[in-house]
Amino acid sequence: MPHATPEPSTDLVTVAEAARTLRVTERCLRGWIADGTVPAYRIGEKAIRIKRCDLQVLLQPVAAR
């Protein structure tokens, strides 16, 4: 049976991958996870994953002055 390609909404990345994508430190990203700014999902006891589509929500255009 062939493997299904994950839907973009369920494409999960690690904290390290997400931090690199956003060009912030893992510590900064973990703070955003802790305060609820970034939704994250625990897999097992230690692994934390973030949906790639949730990272796009953080990217906001800067308003012109």
Helices and strands as residue ranges (DSSP letters): G 8-10, E 12-14, H 15-22, H 26-34, E 41-43, E 47-51, H 52-58
